[in-house]
Amino acid sequence: MASTSHKKENPIQWLVRYVKESRSEMLKVTWPSKQETIKYSIITIALSLAIAAFFGGLDWLLNKGLEWLVFFTA
């Protein structure tokens, strides 16, 4: 393993280097178009609603089953 023994960097120099490197990396990012963003947002919302409905229905079904079990065993 390589040794990382270098002297401590000035916090201001570290911040400047960090911002420069971050800006450089952000310029490499391929951002989605407006249409892609809208499409993926709609898909995310629809899937979230579908999963919520599924688990809500499952909860209701299990609750009814438990009520039935308690009613007939009491």
PyRosetta script that sets phi, psi and omega in degrees:
from pyrosetta import init, pose_from_sequence

init()
pose = pose_from_sequence("MASTSHKKENPIQWLVRYVKESRSEMLKVTWPSKQETIKYSIITIALSLAIAAFFGGLDWLLNKGLEWLVFFTA")
pose.set_psi(1, 137.5)
pose.set_omega(1, -178.2)
pose.set_phi(2, -73.9)
pose.set_psi(2, 145.4)
pose.set_omega(2, 179.1)
pose.set_phi(3, -82.0)
pose.set_psi(3, 137.6)
pose.set_omega(3, 179.4)
pose.set_phi(4, -110.6)
pose.set_psi(4, 45.3)
pose.set_omega(4, -178.3)
pose.set_phi(5, -93.0)
pose.set_psi(5, 89.6)
pose.set_omega(5, 173.3)
pose.set_phi(6, -126.3)
pose.set_psi(6, 157.5)
pose.set_omega(6, -175.2)
pose.set_phi(7, -70.3)
pose.set_psi(7, 154.4)
pose.set_omega(7, -175.9)
pose.set_phi(8, -64.3)
pose.set_psi(8, 134.4)
pose.set_omega(8, -178.2)
pose.set_phi(9, -86.4)
pose.set_psi(9, 144.8)
pose.set_omega(9, 176.1)
pose.set_phi(10, -58.6)
pose.set_psi(10, 132.8)
pose.set_omega(10, -177.9)
pose.set_phi(11, -57.4)
pose.set_psi(11, -34.6)
pose.set_omega(11, 179.3)
pose.set_phi(12, -68.8)
pose.set_psi(12, -44.3)
pose.set_omega(12, 177.8)
pose.set_phi(13, -62.7)
pose.set_psi(13, -40.7)
pose.set_omega(13, 178.3)
pose.set_phi(14, -60.9)
pose.set_psi(14, -43.9)
pose.set_omega(14, -179.4)
pose.set_phi(15, -64.3)
pose.set_psi(15, -44.1)
pose.set_omega(15, 179.4)
pose.set_phi(16, -62.4)
pose.set_psi(16, -45.1)
pose.set_omega(16, 178.7)
pose.set_phi(17, -62.8)
pose.set_psi(17, -41.8)
pose.set_omega(17, 179.7)
pose.set_phi(18, -61.3)
pose.set_psi(18, -45.8)
pose.set_omega(18, -179.5)
pose.set_phi(19, -64.6)
pose.set_psi(19, -42.6)
pose.set_omega(19, 178.7)
pose.set_phi(20, -62.2)
pose.set_psi(20, -45.2)
pose.set_omega(20, 179.8)
pose.set_phi(21, -67.1)
pose.set_psi(21, -38.0)
pose.set_omega(21, 178.3)
pose.set_phi(22, -64.6)
pose.set_psi(22, -43.2)
pose.set_omega(22, 178.6)
pose.set_phi(23, -62.9)
pose.set_psi(23, -41.4)
pose.set_omega(23, 178.7)
pose.set_phi(24, -61.0)
pose.set_psi(24, -43.4)
pose.set_omega(24, 179.1)
pose.set_phi(25, -68.3)
pose.set_psi(25, -37.9)
pose.set_omega(25, -179.5)
pose.set_phi(26, -65.7)
pose.set_psi(26, -29.2)
pose.set_omega(26, 177.7)
pose.set_phi(27, -70.9)
pose.set_psi(27, -19.4)
pose.set_omega(27, 179.4)
pose.set_phi(28, -85.2)
pose.set_psi(28, -12.3)
pose.set_omega(28, -175.3)
pose.set_phi(29, -72.4)
pose.set_psi(29, 137.3)
pose.set_omega(29, 173.5)
pose.set_phi(30, -97.7)
pose.set_psi(30, 108.2)
pose.set_omega(30, -175.9)
pose.set_phi(31, -84.8)
pose.set_psi(31, 144.7)
pose.set_omega(31, 178.3)
pose.set_phi(32, -71.6)
pose.set_psi(32, 154.9)
pose.set_omega(32, 178.0)
pose.set_phi(33, -75.3)
pose.set_psi(33, 171.6)
pose.set_omega(33, 179.6)
pose.set_phi(34, -62.6)
pose.set_psi(34, -41.7)
pose.set_omega(34, 179.6)
pose.set_phi(35, -63.4)
pose.set_psi(35, -42.0)
pose.set_omega(35, 178.6)
pose.set_phi(36, -63.7)
pose.set_psi(36, -41.8)
pose.set_omega(36, 179.7)
pose.set_phi(37, -63.0)
pose.set_psi(37, -43.9)
pose.set_omega(37, 178.8)
pose.set_phi(38, -64.1)
pose.set_psi(38, -45.1)
pose.set_omega(38, -179.4)
pose.set_phi(39, -60.4)
pose.set_psi(39, -47.1)
pose.set_omega(39, -178.8)
pose.set_phi(40, -68.8)
pose.set_psi(40, -32.0)
pose.set_omega(40, 176.9)
pose.set_phi(41, -67.1)
pose.set_psi(41, -42.8)
pose.set_omega(41, 178.9)
pose.set_phi(42, -64.3)
pose.set_psi(42, -42.4)
pose.set_omega(42, 178.2)
pose.set_phi(43, -61.3)
pose.set_psi(43, -44.0)
pose.set_omega(43, 179.9)
pose.set_phi(44, -62.3)
pose.set_psi(44, -45.1)
pose.set_omega(44, 179.7)
pose.set_phi(45, -65.4)
pose.set_psi(45, -43.7)
pose.set_omega(45, -179.4)
pose.set_phi(46, -63.3)
pose.set_psi(46, -44.9)
pose.set_omega(46, 178.5)
pose.set_phi(47, -64.5)
pose.set_psi(47, -38.5)
pose.set_omega(47, 177.9)
pose.set_phi(48, -63.0)
pose.set_psi(48, -42.8)
pose.set_omega(48, 178.2)
pose.set_phi(49, -66.1)
pose.set_psi(49, -40.7)
pose.set_omega(49, 179.6)
pose.set_phi(50, -64.2)
pose.set_psi(50, -43.4)
pose.set_omega(50, 179.1)
pose.set_phi(51, -66.6)
pose.set_psi(51, -39.7)
pose.set_omega(51, 177.6)
pose.set_phi(52, -62.9)
pose.set_psi(52, -42.1)
pose.set_omega(52, 178.6)
pose.set_phi(53, -64.9)
pose.set_psi(53, -41.7)
pose.set_omega(53, 178.6)
pose.set_phi(54, -59.9)
pose.set_psi(54, -50.8)
pose.set_omega(54, -178.6)
pose.set_phi(55, -69.9)
pose.set_psi(55, -32.0)
pose.set_omega(55, 174.6)
pose.set_phi(56, -64.7)
pose.set_psi(56, -43.0)
pose.set_omega(56, 177.1)
pose.set_phi(57, -65.6)
pose.set_psi(57, -41.5)
pose.set_omega(57, 177.7)
pose.set_phi(58, -62.9)
pose.set_psi(58, -41.6)
pose.set_omega(58, 177.9)
pose.set_phi(59, -62.4)
pose.set_psi(59, -44.8)
pose.set_omega(59, 179.6)
pose.set_phi(60, -62.0)
pose.set_psi(60, -44.9)
pose.set_omega(60, -179.3)
pose.set_phi(61, -63.0)
pose.set_psi(61, -45.3)
pose.set_omega(61, 178.8)
pose.set_phi(62, -66.0)
pose.set_psi(62, -36.0)
pose.set_omega(62, 177.3)
pose.set_phi(63, -64.3)
pose.set_psi(63, -44.4)
pose.set_omega(63, 177.9)
pose.set_phi(64, -63.9)
pose.set_psi(64, -40.3)
pose.set_omega(64, 177.7)
pose.set_phi(65, -62.8)
pose.set_psi(65, -40.9)
pose.set_omega(65, 178.4)
pose.set_phi(66, -67.0)
pose.set_psi(66, -41.2)
pose.set_omega(66, 176.5)
pose.set_phi(67, -60.1)
pose.set_psi(67, -43.4)
pose.set_omega(67, 179.6)
pose.set_phi(68, -62.9)
pose.set_psi(68, -43.4)
pose.set_omega(68, -179.9)
pose.set_phi(69, -63.0)
pose.set_psi(69, -43.5)
pose.set_omega(69, -179.7)
pose.set_phi(70, -67.5)
pose.set_psi(70, -41.3)
pose.set_omega(70, -178.2)
pose.set_phi(71, -62.8)
pose.set_psi(71, -44.6)
pose.set_omega(71, -175.6)
pose.set_phi(72, -85.1)
pose.set_psi(72, -10.7)
pose.set_omega(72, 177.3)
pose.set_phi(73, -102.9)
pose.set_psi(73, -4.5)
pose.set_omega(73, -178.2)
pose.set_phi(74, -88.4)
pose.dump_pdb("model.pdb")
